[in-house]
Amino acid sequence: MGKELGHRSISGDLSGLYRVKFDVAGQRPQRFRLVYRQLDDTTRELVAIGRRDEHAIYRLAASRLSP
């Protein structure tokens, strides 16, 4: 499981979503994020994946979930 995101002042409400950081080995800080939600015990839904740059990936995830 990744880190639960919750409400963020910059990108909005990401409650129920989780993030995983990743990058090539040795790269610090890690530049990429995978944002997902847990649908049930065995299924995760990928909401967004990409660079963190200026929280853009979190804003993209929030926009995909808004009605």
N, C-alpha and C positions, 0 to 999 in steps of 0.2 A: 504494500500500500504506500502511496505517496503521501505528501503532506496535504491536509485539508486546507482549502483556501479561505472560505468564509467571506465576509463582507470586506471589500477593499475600497478605500476612499477614491482611488484613481480610476479603477475599472468598474466598480459597482459590486453588486451582490453576486458572489460566486459560491454561495452556500451549496453544499452537496457536491462540489467539484474538488478534485485533487490534482496535485501537480507532481511531476517527476522531472528533476534536472538531469541534463546529460550533455556530453561533449566528447571530443576525442580525448584519449588518455593523456593526462598531464595538463590539459588546458584549464586554467583557473582565471577568473571565475567561469563556471559552466554557463555557456551562452544560450542553450536551447531548453525549451520546456515542452512537456507533453501534458495536456490538460484533459482529464477524463472524469467520468462519473461511474459509480458502481450501480448497475441496474439490478443485480441480484447476486447470489453467492458465487456464481461462476462467470458472470458477464460484465464486462466493462465497455462503456461507450466512449470512443475517442471524440472529444469535442474540438480540440485544436492542437496543433503541433507547429513549433517554429521558434524563431529567435525571441528572446525576452525584450529586446531593444525598446526602451522607454515604456515598458509594460504593454506593448502592442498585443502580445499574445493573449494577455488577460482581457483586454478590451474586445478582441476578436471573439474569445470564448463567451463573454457576456452578451455580445450582440447576437450570437448564434442561438442563445437561449431565450432571448426576449421575444415576446409574441409579435 
